[in-house]
Amino acid sequence: MMGTIHKTGCVLCAQNCGLEVEVESNRIVKVKADKSNAKSEGYVCRKGLNIAYHQHNADRLKYPLKKVGDKFERISWDQAIDEIADKLKSIVGQHGPRSFAYMGASTQGCHFEAAFGVRLMRGLGSQYHYGALAQEFAGAFWVIGRTHGRQYLHDGPDVDDTDVLLTFGWNGMQSHQIPQAPRKLQRLSRDKDKMLIVVDPRLSETAKLADIHLRIRPGTDALLIKSMIAIILKEGWDNKDYLANHTSGFNSVKGYFDNFDVRAAISVCELDYESVYEVARHYATRKSSLRYDLGIFMGRHSGLNSYLIVILMAICGRLCVPGGNVIPGHMMPIGSHTDERDPKVWRAVATNAFPVCGVFPPNVMPEEILSDHPERLRAVLVTGSNPLRSYADTTAYEKAFARLDLLVTGEIAMTETAALSHYVLPSRTGYESWDGTFFPMTYPGIHFQMRRPIVEPDGEQLELGEIHLRIADKMGLIPPIPESLYQAAFESRPVFAKALMEYAVTEPKALSAMPFILGKTLGKALGSVHLAALWGMLQVAPKELYKNAVRAGFTSGPALGEEIFQSICDHPEGIFVGKIDPDNNFAQVKTEDGKINLHIPELLDELKTIEARQEEAALVLPAGLPLILMAGRHMSMNANTNLRDPAWNEGKRACTLTMHPDDAAALNVKDGHTVRVTTEAGTEEIELEITETARPGHVVMPHGFGLIYDGTQYGANVNRLTKNTHRDQFGTPLHRYVPCRVDAL
């Protein structure tokens, strides 16, 4: 007997590759790639093939829980919502809106809760949204806000049309980060007319494919990129017409590259001058594109690195052009544009941290809770994220969360964070609910897939959006809704749309509470508050999305939003909901003059310090910590904390510390030994893996382990080794440069 086949998508990384899933007796029994998914085209990695371990696991939460003493007791939804709402009302009433923070909308597969979680946060008067975006991308997105005009307009390589792909700190063969990355990288490396250049301290899986591999000294990326810019300018390879027509402000920064001692800088990078010169020449003189990732985002000078990369692309005329780096379209921005210079944008009271794309950096949260400031954080709602394993400094988080007056976790499993909470609310998985993501990964088409429920919940789990809605409703944050609107929702969507418009005109609080209103009315008719939110979003989409939708073949007119919605519902494999104009990618730039702005005054002092002598001095490691730890490594055997059951990696060496043979010999340790890693933050014990792919002086440990599954810890928790204060000015942790010591046990 065969089960039912469903088209869906992976929820374990941002690519969300298409899947065909067989469900039998309410269990996922077989998974394969979906060839009809236009984004992934039949590609899937082993993570996607193992989603059954995500869906069915021993730690699944089924019922609301309340901590009584040191144990959890099952309670009803009504009791949970009543008590949480009362406590939130009391805390915010007594201490003000800055006492509450929402930490959510950070999963790799489910973004629809954000519409409800952010509205709940704003309904309580708070701006404190903490999330993974500001754990990795804050510096890069802040730079993009200044250069491109909006913080969510991050560009990516037009890989299919490029001749030279230059990568920094990206191991796409394992981490993906672009659709079908391994497939496209292999295709590129096999083409004799194309070139792959990899900058990485490690001989990574991607570096093994490269035509040129620059095995850079950790922490010297800024020196290398500044050197490349200086070489290009000195050789006259810069695209002067492009600079004149499509950029502004370069004359204000050009002088920082004059008289720069390139050879001395490259020597500090421990690279060969001729090799760097050749890389600069190929990138500047050919149809080239560039991809940078966590090695840059989470390294020394992380924000400045992103700025230098924009300058590098711009002087070579490689931004917003075919085969270069393009700004993709989006169905919904992955965050709001929050310029910290706007006095209406909050800063955190203890650390003065500010949001990027509307999101505050998780690394400052422990200090914001442990502060003595009268407006310190006292209540945190965590949904779909696990800061106790996902964010820096587990020890600081444990101490901080123990001080909270209220910690509520909405989650699919009893995570390490849930275990510390006062209330734990069971949510549906990405396969039990309607949900999707807004990662802008495709170009020029805008791809979107709304996953539908393919498995029935085995318990009382709710969609995360529904949980937020119930709390908001109990707190009185939703205006009265007439019975006629409920009735209209069950009649038809056109009738409902007319009734909703009439209601919104007469109810002044309707717009600010719209996701909740849609969830309570249309959500009941559709059986999902998330699906109702999608419908609402498409009725009021920006004109730009409507133009892109018509370009993709939809019919222009007042019913366009409804047409897109129905088409999404009719195509579980996903569709292209729009297409941006590939001949005018500059239209995506949102600066005042429509040009890429290359002058960022706040980073110029730091740019000035990037020279050989100062950097060499800064790279001296602290006494007793002679090695550099790369804290976090994308590989096929980790999936953040989404796969808790270690059985999916049975028989594999999934959690090891990789080390070069020379370092292992100096320490007199052997492959397979257990070693102790010590940093400023703490210690962890882990199995040693000796490999020539490692760089001398550089050790690497994966993230997403140290999970306590079914009562037993599996692997080592790298975030015991990362200090939350070891971060840049944007709050991004410097996970790719953590001084450490390794000792034999």
C-alpha positions in Angstrom: 0.0 0.0 0.0 1.3 3.4 -1.0 0.8 6.6 0.9 -0.3 10.0 -0.4 2.2 12.1 -2.4 2.4 15.8 -1.5 4.4 18.6 -3.1 6.0 20.8 -0.5 9.4 22.4 0.3 12.3 21.9 2.7 12.3 24.0 5.9 15.9 23.3 6.9 17.7 26.1 5.1 16.9 29.3 3.2 16.9 27.6 -0.2 13.6 25.8 0.6 14.1 23.3 -2.2 11.1 21.6 -3.6 10.2 18.2 -2.2 7.8 15.3 -3.0 6.8 13.7 0.2 4.9 10.5 0.7 2.7 10.4 3.9 1.3 7.2 5.2 -0.6 6.8 8.4 0.1 10.5 9.2 3.9 10.0 9.0 6.4 11.1 6.4 7.8 7.8 5.0 9.6 8.9 1.8 11.1 12.1 0.5 12.5 12.9 -2.9 13.3 16.1 -4.9 10.5 17.8 -6.8 11.5 18.3 -10.4 8.5 20.6 -11.0 9.8 23.2 -8.5 11.0 26.0 -10.7 13.6 27.2 -8.2 15.3 24.0 -7.3 14.5 22.0 -10.5 14.9 18.6 -8.9 17.9 19.5 -6.7 17.9 18.6 -3.0 20.6 17.9 -0.4 20.6 15.2 2.3 19.1 17.7 4.8 15.9 17.9 2.7 15.8 14.2 2.3 15.8 13.9 6.1 12.9 16.2 7.1 11.1 13.2 8.7 13.5 13.5 11.6 12.4 17.2 11.9 8.7 16.3 11.8 8.7 13.2 13.9 10.9 13.3 17.0 10.8 12.4 20.7 10.9 16.0 21.8 7.8 17.2 20.0 5.5 19.4 22.1 1.8 18.5 22.1 0.2 20.6 24.8 0.7 24.0 26.6 3.0 23.6 29.6 3.5 25.8 32.7 6.6 25.5 34.9 5.6 24.8 38.5 8.6 24.6 40.7 11.3 22.9 38.6 8.8 20.8 36.5 6.3 21.4 33.7 2.6 20.8 34.1 0.1 20.5 31.3 -2.5 23.2 31.2 -5.2 24.3 28.8 -4.8 26.8 26.0 -7.2 29.1 27.8 -5.3 29.0 31.0 -1.9 29.6 29.2 -3.2 32.5 27.2 -5.0 34.1 30.2 -2.0 33.9 32.5 0.5 35.0 29.8 -1.7 38.0 28.9 -2.2 39.0 32.5 1.6 38.8 33.3 2.5 40.8 30.1 -0.1 43.4 30.9 1.3 43.8 34.4 5.0 43.9 33.4 4.5 46.4 30.5 2.0 48.4 32.6 4.5 48.7 35.5 7.8 49.0 33.6 6.8 50.4 30.2 7.0 49.0 26.6 10.8 48.7 26.6 10.4 45.8 29.2 9.1 43.5 26.4 10.9 41.9 23.5 9.8 39.5 20.7 12.5 37.1 19.5 11.0 35.3 16.5 10.5 35.0 12.8 13.9 33.4 12.5 13.2 30.0 11.1 14.5 28.8 7.8 11.1 27.7 6.5 8.3 29.6 8.3 8.1 33.4 8.1 4.3 34.0 8.4 4.3 34.2 12.2 6.2 37.5 11.8 3.1 39.4 10.6 1.5 38.5 13.9 4.5 38.6 16.3 5.6 42.0 15.1 2.0 43.3 15.4 1.8 41.9 19.0 5.1 43.6 19.8 4.0 46.9 18.3 0.6 46.6 20.0 2.4 46.5 23.3 4.3 49.7 22.3 7.7 47.9 21.8 10.2 48.0 18.9 12.4 45.3 20.3 12.4 42.5 17.7 15.4 40.3 18.1 16.3 37.7 15.5 18.8 35.7 13.4 19.0 38.4 10.6 21.0 40.6 13.0 23.1 37.6 14.2 24.7 37.4 10.8 23.9 40.2 8.4 23.5 43.4 10.4 26.8 45.0 9.1 26.2 43.9 5.5 22.6 45.1 5.5 23.4 48.3 7.2 26.0 49.0 4.5 23.5 48.2 1.8 21.0 50.6 3.4 23.5 53.4 2.8 24.8 52.3 -0.6 21.6 50.9 -2.2 19.0 53.0 -0.3 17.2 50.2 1.6 18.7 47.7 4.0 16.8 44.8 2.5 18.2 45.3 -1.1 21.1 42.9 -0.8 22.6 41.9 -4.1 23.8 38.5 -5.2 25.8 37.0 -8.1 24.1 36.4 -11.5 25.8 33.0 -11.5 24.1 31.6 -14.6 25.5 34.5 -16.8 28.8 35.2 -15.2 32.3 34.3 -16.5 34.2 34.8 -13.3 32.8 34.0 -9.8 34.9 35.4 -6.9 33.9 34.2 -3.5 34.9 35.3 0.0 34.3 33.1 3.1 31.6 31.1 1.3 31.5 27.3 1.0 28.6 27.0 -1.3 29.2 23.3 -1.9 28.0 22.7 1.7 26.1 25.9 2.8 24.2 26.6 -0.5 23.0 30.2 0.0 22.0 30.4 -3.7 19.6 28.0 -5.4 21.2 24.7 -6.4 24.6 26.0 -5.4 26.6 22.7 -5.7 25.1 22.0 -9.1 25.9 25.5 -10.3 29.4 25.6 -8.8 30.3 22.2 -10.4 29.0 23.4 -13.8 31.0 26.6 -13.5 34.2 24.8 -12.5 33.9 22.4 -15.5 33.5 25.2 -18.0 37.0 26.0 -19.5 35.8 29.5 -20.5 34.7 30.4 -16.9 36.6 30.8 -13.7 35.9 30.1 -10.0 38.1 32.0 -7.5 37.8 31.1 -3.8 39.1 33.2 -0.9 39.1 30.9 2.2 41.6 29.9 4.9 40.4 26.3 4.5 40.7 24.0 1.6 36.9 23.8 1.6 34.7 21.7 -0.7 34.2 24.8 -2.8 38.0 25.6 -2.8 38.7 22.2 -4.2 36.8 23.1 -7.3 38.5 26.5 -7.7 40.8 27.7 -10.5 42.5 29.9 -8.0 42.3 29.4 -4.2 43.7 32.3 -2.0 44.3 30.6 1.3 44.1 33.8 3.3 45.2 34.3 6.9 42.2 34.5 9.1 41.1 38.0 10.0 42.8 39.8 7.1 40.0 40.1 4.6 39.8 43.9 4.8 43.5 44.1 3.9 43.0 41.8 0.9 40.0 43.7 -0.5 41.6 47.1 0.1 44.7 45.7 -1.8 42.6 44.6 -4.7 40.9 47.9 -5.0 44.2 49.7 -4.8 45.7 47.5 -7.6 42.7 48.0 -9.8 42.8 51.8 -9.4 46.6 51.9 -10.0 46.3 49.8 -13.1 43.5 51.9 -14.5 41.1 48.9 -14.6 38.3 50.8 -13.0 35.2 51.4 -15.1 35.2 55.2 -15.2 32.0 55.5 -17.3 30.1 53.3 -14.8 31.4 55.3 -11.8 30.3 58.5 -13.4 26.8 57.3 -14.5 25.8 54.9 -11.7 27.6 55.9 -8.5 28.1 58.9 -6.3 30.5 59.8 -3.6 33.5 57.8 -4.8 35.8 60.9 -5.0 35.3 61.3 -1.3 36.8 57.8 -0.6 39.2 57.3 -3.5 42.1 58.9 -1.6 42.0 56.2 1.0 43.5 53.8 -1.6 46.2 56.1 -2.9 49.8 55.3 -1.7 48.5 52.2 0.0 51.4 49.7 0.5 49.8 46.8 -1.3 52.7 44.4 -1.1 53.1 44.8 2.7 49.3 44.3 3.1 49.3 41.1 1.0 52.3 39.9 3.0 50.3 40.2 6.2 47.5 38.2 4.5 50.2 35.5 4.0 49.4 35.5 0.3 51.4 35.7 -2.9 51.3 39.2 -4.6 51.2 37.8 -8.1 48.2 35.6 -7.3 46.3 38.5 -5.8 47.2 40.7 -8.8 45.8 38.0 -11.2 42.6 37.8 -9.2 42.1 41.5 -9.3 42.8 41.5 -13.0 40.3 38.8 -13.8 37.7 40.3 -11.6 38.1 43.8 -13.0 38.5 43.0 -16.7 36.0 40.2 -17.3 32.2 39.6 -16.8 32.5 38.8 -13.1 30.4 38.5 -10.1 31.0 38.1 -6.4 29.6 36.1 -3.5 30.5 36.7 0.2 29.2 35.0 3.2 29.8 34.3 6.9 33.5 34.3 6.6 33.1 38.1 5.9 29.9 38.8 7.8 31.3 37.3 11.1 35.0 38.1 10.7 37.1 41.0 11.9 36.1 44.4 10.3 32.8 42.7 9.2 30.8 45.8 8.4 33.9 47.5 6.7 34.4 44.3 4.7 30.9 44.6 3.2 31.6 48.3 2.4 34.9 47.5 0.7 33.1 44.8 -1.3 30.5 47.3 -2.6 33.3 49.6 -3.6 35.2 46.8 -5.3 32.0 45.8 -7.3 31.2 49.4 -8.1 34.6 50.5 -9.4 34.6 47.5 -11.8 31.0 48.2 -12.9 29.7 44.9 -11.7 26.6 46.0 -9.8 23.1 45.8 -11.3 24.5 44.4 -14.6 24.0 41.1 -16.4 26.5 38.5 -15.2 27.5 40.7 -12.3 25.8 41.2 -9.0 22.1 41.9 -9.3 19.4 43.0 -6.8 16.6 40.4 -7.0 13.0 41.3 -6.7 10.9 40.2 -3.7 7.4 39.3 -2.9 7.8 40.8 0.6 11.0 42.5 1.9 12.8 40.3 4.5 12.7 43.2 6.9 11.9 46.9 7.2 14.3 49.7 6.5 15.3 51.1 9.9 17.9 53.9 9.7 19.3 54.5 13.2 19.7 58.2 12.4 15.9 58.5 12.6 15.1 59.6 16.1 11.9 57.4 16.0 14.1 54.3 15.8 14.8 52.9 19.2 18.2 52.1 20.6 18.7 49.5 23.4 19.0 51.1 26.8 22.1 49.2 28.1 24.2 48.7 25.0 22.9 51.5 22.7 22.4 48.8 20.0 20.2 49.7 17.1 18.1 47.5 14.7 19.0 46.7 11.1 16.1 45.7 8.9 13.9 46.2 12.0 15.8 43.5 14.0 18.0 44.0 17.0 21.2 41.9 17.4 20.7 38.8 19.7 24.2 39.3 21.2 23.1 42.3 23.2 20.0 40.7 24.8 21.8 39.2 27.8 23.2 42.6 28.8 19.8 44.2 28.2 18.2 41.7 30.6 21.0 41.8 33.2 21.2 45.6 33.2 20.1 47.7 36.3 18.4 50.2 34.0 14.8 50.9 35.1 13.6 50.1 31.5 15.6 46.8 31.2 14.1 43.8 29.5 11.9 41.8 31.8 9.6 39.7 29.5 10.6 37.9 26.3 8.5 35.9 23.9 10.6 33.4 21.9 9.0 31.8 18.8 10.6 29.4 16.3 14.2 30.1 17.5 16.5 28.6 20.1 18.9 31.2 21.5 20.4 28.7 23.9 22.0 27.0 21.0 21.7 29.4 18.1 23.2 32.6 19.5 26.5 33.5 21.0 27.3 32.9 24.7 25.0 30.2 26.0 26.3 30.9 29.6 25.3 34.6 29.4 21.9 33.6 28.0 21.3 31.1 30.8 22.1 33.7 33.4 20.0 36.4 31.7 16.9 34.2 31.1 16.9 33.1 34.7 16.4 36.8 35.7 13.4 37.4 33.5 10.0 37.9 35.0 8.4 36.1 32.1 9.9 33.8 29.4 7.4 32.3 27.0 8.5 29.9 24.2 6.4 28.9 21.2 8.1 26.0 19.6 7.6 22.6 18.0 10.0 20.7 20.4 11.3 20.9 23.9 14.4 22.9 23.0 17.0 24.1 25.4 15.3 27.5 25.5 11.9 26.0 26.1 13.3 24.1 29.0 14.1 27.4 30.8 10.8 29.0 30.1 7.9 29.8 32.4 5.4 28.8 29.7 5.9 26.5 26.6 3.4 26.7 23.8 3.3 24.0 21.2 3.4 25.1 17.6 2.7 23.3 14.4 5.6 22.4 12.1 6.1 23.6 8.6 4.3 20.4 7.5 1.3 20.9 9.7 0.5 24.5 8.8 0.3 26.8 5.9 3.6 28.7 5.7 6.3 30.0 3.5 9.4 32.2 3.3 10.4 35.5 1.7 14.0 34.9 1.0 14.8 36.7 -2.3 16.8 34.0 -4.0 15.8 34.0 -7.6 16.5 36.4 -10.5 14.8 37.8 -12.6 11.8 35.8 -11.6 10.3 36.2 -8.1 9.6 32.7 -6.8 7.2 31.9 -4.0 5.9 28.7 -2.5 3.2 28.5 0.1 3.5 25.1 1.8 0.3 23.5 2.9 -0.4 21.0 5.7 0.5 17.5 4.7 0.5 15.9 8.2 -2.2 16.3 10.9 -1.0 17.6 14.3 -0.8 14.9 17.0 -1.9 17.1 19.9 -3.1 20.6 20.4 -0.5 22.5 18.4 -1.4 25.8 16.8 0.1 27.9 14.0 2.5 30.3 15.5 0.5 33.2 14.1 -2.6 31.9 15.9 -0.6 31.9 19.2 0.3 35.5 18.8 -3.3 36.3 17.8 -4.7 34.7 20.9 -2.4 36.6 23.2 -3.2 39.9 21.4 -6.9 39.2 21.6 -6.8 38.5 25.3 -4.8 41.7 25.9 -7.5 43.8 24.1 -5.2 44.7 21.2 -7.8 43.8 18.5 -10.7 46.2 17.9 -14.3 44.9 18.0 -15.2 43.0 14.8 -18.8 43.0 13.5 -20.6 39.7 13.0 -21.2 40.7 9.4 -17.5 40.5 8.7 -17.3 36.9 10.0 -20.3 36.0 7.8 -18.7 37.7 4.7 -15.6 35.6 5.2 -17.6 32.4 4.8 -19.6 33.7 1.8 -16.8 34.5 -0.7 -13.5 36.4 -0.7 -14.8 39.2 -3.0 -17.7 39.7 -0.6 -15.3 39.7 2.3 -12.9 42.1 0.6 -15.8 44.6 0.2 -16.9 44.2 3.8 -13.4 44.5 5.1 -12.9 47.8 3.2 -16.1 49.2 4.7 -15.1 48.1 8.2 -11.6 49.5 7.9 -13.0 52.9 6.9 -15.1 53.1 10.1 -12.7 51.5 12.6 -9.6 53.7 13.2 -7.6 50.8 14.8 -8.3 48.3 12.0 -5.1 48.9 9.9 -2.7 48.5 12.8 -4.3 45.3 13.8 -5.1 43.9 10.3 -3.3 40.6 10.5 -5.2 39.8 13.7 -8.5 40.9 12.1 -7.8 38.7 9.0 -6.8 35.8 11.2 -10.0 36.0 13.3 -12.3 36.3 10.3 -10.9 35.0 7.0 -8.6 32.7 8.9 -11.6 30.8 10.3 -13.0 30.4 6.8 -9.7 29.3 5.3 -8.6 27.1 8.3 -5.4 29.1 8.7 -4.4 32.5 10.0 -1.2 32.3 8.0 -3.2 31.8 4.8 -5.4 34.7 5.7 -2.3 36.9 6.1 -1.1 35.9 2.7 -4.4 36.9 1.1 -4.3 40.2 3.0 -0.8 40.9 2.0 -1.6 40.4 -1.7 -4.5 42.8 -1.6 -2.3 45.7 -0.5 0.9 44.7 -2.2 3.2 47.5 -3.4 2.7 48.7 -7.0 6.1 47.3 -7.8 5.0 43.7 -7.1 1.9 44.2 -9.2 4.0 45.5 -12.1 6.3 42.5 -11.7 3.3 40.1 -11.6 2.0 41.4 -14.9 5.4 41.0 -16.4 5.3 37.4 -15.2 2.0 36.8 -17.0 -0.7 37.8 -14.5 -3.7 40.0 -15.6 -3.6 43.6 -14.7 -6.7 44.9 -12.9 -8.4 45.3 -9.5 -8.5 41.5 -9.0 -4.8 41.0 -9.4 -4.1 40.3 -5.8 -6.9 37.6 -5.7 -5.5 36.1 -8.9 -2.0 35.8 -7.5 -3.4 34.3 -4.2 -5.5 31.7 -6.0 -2.5 30.7 -8.3 -0.3 30.3 -5.3 -2.9 28.0 -3.7 -3.3 26.0 -6.9 0.4 25.4 -7.2 1.9 23.7 -4.1 5.2 23.3 -5.9 5.5 27.1 -6.0 5.3 29.6 -8.8 6.9 32.7 -10.2 4.7 35.5 -8.8 6.6 38.2 -10.6 9.6 39.1 -12.8 11.7 42.2 -12.4 13.0 44.0 -15.5 16.4 42.3 -16.2 17.3 45.2 -18.5 17.0 47.8 -15.8 18.3 46.4 -12.5 19.3 49.9 -11.5 15.6 50.6 -10.9 15.9 48.5 -7.8 18.3 51.0 -6.3 16.4 53.3 -3.8 18.9 56.1 -3.0 17.7 59.7 -3.5 19.7 60.1 -6.7 19.1 56.5 -8.0 22.9 55.9 -7.8 25.0 53.6 -5.7 26.3 55.8 -2.9 29.9 54.9 -2.1 30.5 57.5 0.6 29.8 56.2 4.2 31.4 58.7 6.6 31.0 56.5 9.7 33.3 53.8 8.3 36.1 56.0 7.0 38.2 56.2 10.2 38.2 52.3 10.3 39.1 52.2 6.6 42.1 54.4 7.3 43.4 52.0 9.9 43.5 49.1 7.4 47.2 49.0 6.6 49.9 46.4 7.2 51.6 47.6 10.3 48.5 48.3 12.4 46.8 45.1 11.3 49.8 43.0 12.1 49.8 44.4 15.6 46.1 43.8 16.0 46.4 40.2 14.9 48.6 39.2 17.8 46.6 36.7 19.8 46.1 37.0 23.5 48.5 35.1 25.8 47.4 31.5 26.3 45.1 31.5 23.3 47.4 30.7 20.4 44.9 29.3 17.9 41.9 30.9 16.0 38.6 29.1 16.2 36.1 29.3 13.4 33.0 28.9 15.6 30.4 27.5 13.2 30.8 25.5 10.0 28.1 24.9 7.4 28.2 21.2 6.3 25.8 18.5 5.2 25.6 17.1 8.7 24.2 20.2 10.5 20.9 22.1 10.1 21.1 24.8 12.8 19.0 23.3 15.5 16.2 22.2 13.3 17.2 18.5 13.3 17.4 17.4 16.9 17.4 13.7 16.5 21.0 12.6 16.0 19.8 9.4 14.2 19.8 11.3 10.9 23.7 11.4 11.2 24.1 7.9 12.4 27.5 6.5 11.3 28.9 9.9 10.4 31.5 12.0 12.2 29.2 14.9 12.4 30.6 17.0 15.3 34.4 17.2 15.3 37.0 19.9 15.7 39.1 20.0 12.5 42.9 20.7 12.9 45.9 20.7 10.7 48.4 17.8 11.1 51.2 20.2 12.1 49.1 21.6 15.0 48.1 18.1 16.1 51.7 17.0 16.1 52.8 20.0 18.2 50.1 19.1 20.8 50.8 15.4 20.6 47.1 14.5 19.8 45.8 11.9 17.5 42.8 11.8 15.2 39.7 10.7 17.2 41.1 11.9 20.5 38.8 14.0 22.7 40.3 17.5 23.2 39.3 20.4 25.3 38.8 23.8 23.6 39.1 26.9 25.7 38.2 30.5 24.9 37.4 33.7 26.7 33.8 32.4 27.1 34.3 28.9 28.4 35.4 25.3 27.5 33.9 22.4 25.6 35.2 18.9 24.9 35.0 17.5 21.4 36.3 14.8 19.1 39.4 15.8 17.1 39.6 15.4 13.4 43.0 15.9 11.8 42.9 17.0 8.1 45.1 18.6 5.5 42.1 20.8 4.5 42.6 22.8 7.8 44.9 25.7 7.9 47.8 25.7 10.4 46.8 27.8 13.5 43.1 27.6 12.5 40.6 25.1 14.0 37.0 24.7 13.0 33.9 23.5 14.9 30.4 23.1 13.6 27.3 24.8 15.0 24.0 23.3 15.7 25.2 20.6 18.1 25.2 20.2 21.9 21.5 19.5 21.6 19.8 17.7 24.4 17.6 15.2 22.6 15.4 12.7 24.5 17.4 13.5 27.7 20.9 13.0 26.2 23.3 15.6 24.9 24.7 15.0 21.4 27.9 16.7 20.3 29.5 19.9 21.6 27.9 23.3 21.8 30.1 25.8 20.0 28.2 28.8 21.6 29.7 27.9 25.0 32.9 29.1 23.4 31.6 32.4 21.9 31.4 35.5 24.1 28.4 37.7 23.4 30.6 40.8 23.8 33.1 39.6 21.1 31.2 41.5 18.4 31.4 44.4 16.0 29.7 47.8 16.2 26.5 46.4 14.6 26.2 43.6 17.2 27.4 40.8 14.9 29.4 38.2 16.7 32.9 37.6 15.4 32.4 33.8 15.2 35.0 33.4 12.4 37.8 34.8 14.6 37.7 33.5 18.2 41.1 33.1 19.9 41.3 29.7 21.6 43.5 27.0 23.1 43.2 23.3 22.5 44.5 20.8 25.1 44.7 17.0 25.0 42.7 15.2 27.6 
